[in-house]
Amino acid sequence: MSRTIRAVAAFEALKGAVVLLASSAVLSLAHRDLHALALALVEHTHLNPASHYPQIFLDAATRVHDARL
């Protein structure tokens, strides 16, 4: 029983650490040009920026403002 509880506690701690890392990564983007970052990501992955799904991603990055981030 104790081993199971420790495993669950370790898993929950790992999830908490992932959330903290993700939130700090999002906060680091607060005053940056998200459209330029998204375009660089699309170009880095060799996707066509004019195709459907990369265009949705670029449009979403353009519409996000600091207040909504």
N, C-alpha and C positions, 0 to 999 in steps of 0.2 A: 504494500500500500504506500509506504513512504517513498519508494522508488518511483512509483507512478506520479505522485504529487510533485516530486522533484523534476521529473521530466516535463510535466505540464507547466511548472513554474519557469523552467528554463526556456520553454517554447514561448511563453508569454513575455518573458524578458527580451527574447530575440525579436519578437514582434514590436515591442516598445522601442527597441534600438533602431529598427528599420524605420519606424514612424518618425523618430527624432531626426534621423539622417535625411529622410525625404523632406521633412518640413524645413530643415536648415538649407537644403538645396533650393527649395522654392523661394525662401526668403532672400537667398543670395541673388535671385533674378529680379528683385524688386525694382531696381533702377537701371535696368539694362534694356536694350532694344530687342524685344522678344522676336520680332519679325526677322531681324538680321540673324539671330541665333537659329531660328527655325529654318531659314533659307540655307544657312551653312550646314545644318544637319541634313537637310534634303540633298544638298549637293555632295556632302560627304558620303552618303549612302548611294550615290549615283542614281537617284530617282529623277524622273522628269518632273520639274516643278509645275508643268502645265497639265499633267495628268490628274485624274479625279481625286484620289486619296491624298497625294501630297498637297494639292490645292486646298482641300478641306483643312488640312493641318496648318497651312500657311494662313488661311483666312481666320482660323481660330486664334492663332498667335497674334494676328494683327488686331483682333477685337479685344484682347485682354489688356486692361489698363492696370496701373499700380493699385488703384482702389479695389479692383475686382480680384487681384492676385492674392 
